[in-house]
Amino acid sequence: MPVMTKNEKSLPAGRQAIVLLSGGLDSATALYFAKRKGYKCFCLIFDYGQRHKREIESARRIARRAGSQAQVIKISLPRSGCALLDRKIKFPTGLKCQVSSVRKIPNTYVPARNIIFLSFAVSFAEAIKAQAIFIGAHSQDYSGYPDCRRQFYRAFSKVISTGTKAGVEKKRIKVQIPLIDKKKSEIIRLGKRLGVPFELTWSCYRGSKVPCGRCDSCLFRAKGFKQAGLSDPLLTKLTKN
Amino acid sequence: MPVMTKNEKSLPAGRQAIVLLSGGLDSATALYFAKRKGYKCFCLIFDYGQRHKREIESARRIARRAGSQAQVIKISLPRSGCALLDRKIKFPTGLKCQVSSVRKIPNTYVPARNIIFLSFAVSFAEAIKAQAIFIGAHSQDYSGYPDCRRQFYRAFSKVISTGTKAGVEKKRIKVQIPLIDKKKSEIIRLGKRLGVPFELTWSCYRGSKVPCGRCDSCLFRAKGFKQAGLSDPLLTKLTKN
């Protein structure tokens, strides 16, 4: 049983939760965190036209390993200007977005992505009477992503309380952002304690057989494992094969 | 050119707008209102598993008549407990939800429907750099629907300003709810002035060839036309055929 920090202990226990699962290590940690808090988890995985389906397969496997139900939701989004959706646009590299002086919204920003994901999560939460929605957004993701900021989640919570039947009937659906203030290395340490199967997670923006090691997402992951003093089980597994 | 009320005049003019189009007369009026305000409109029509597709076809025709582009977005929603999605559940009748003493959320409530629709609208608005999103929600619809209340739209506006690139860059995307305080009869009078092709609109919860005349949606429509002192062009057309 891992040691929980004060912040983690203060989260309310409940019965059912919707977990937004992307296939990456953050949302996998959010899932295992929710399970550890006693929630029966229902995972939503989005097929939103991303350039590769590798992460969707990863998300399915993670849910299966966690013993949680999962549903893939297919949606169409406009493609304009986003590197995750449009093959003509190059991925960002070099971790430039980490440097606060040049912090701006990277071209991997998908317009309103988390707003849409959370909206579906609310719909499913109302349908199955879940008390919570878990999302693995965090401050390091706030490499400029507006929909990874605490103030956005505060605003979205108000949407739930004013715009849903559950809200009107005072049956609270809480948006849980347990990783919001954590660095990648802290998330990895937490995930390790929670038993997250990191070897099943996928972070690379590209969908090849092995991570490219060059895109920002690969670089963040590598740096996180290094700072956590751990080796990346995905790379270990791939090296063995 | 119709006479605009003071409230209508105060809305800002702009270039492009996303319009949420359902096929009913409210959203059709919202579309024609947006056009009259000078917006080039892009309509989003949702195929969300509703029991009949009649309204989707109506929405397509309305957009075509208005000379606006339209896109049908197919999504899957959980079906639990909603009469619009589940054939086993009976539609409400008798306009009970109009009586304030028994005002409660009817079983036609679709969990988080307007939240999801608006989320997609935000994504498209960011993609095409639209300045506004129009939705035909109104107070009479607030026969208990939490997502038709002014406070919900206020909360959602905060989500846009905090959770999107447009919001961070102070490029405002305004949620326009021009019908919010209007009664059905007032919407019909406004629509008449704006030239809304009411004969193309569809309100009936059922998808037969002619409106059932018994469901709450048919009753609200009939009452609205009666109070507006107008005949319903849809019924006139059907009677002729």
Interface residues (C-beta under 8 A of the other chain):
Chain A: I73 K74 I75 S76 L77 P78 R79 S80 G81 I105 Y109 V110 P111 A112 R113 N114 I115 I116 L118 S119 F120 V122 S123 F124 E126 A127 I128 P146 D147 R149 Q151 F152 R154 A155 F156 K158 V159 S161 T162 G163 T164 K165 G167 V168
Chain B: I73 K74 I75 S76 L77 P78 R79 S80 G81 I105 Y109 V110 P111 A112 R113 N114 I115 I116 L118 S119 F120 V122 S123 F124 E126 A127 I128 P146 D147 R149 Q151 F152 R154 A155 F156 K158 V159 S161 T162 G163 T164 K165 G167 V168
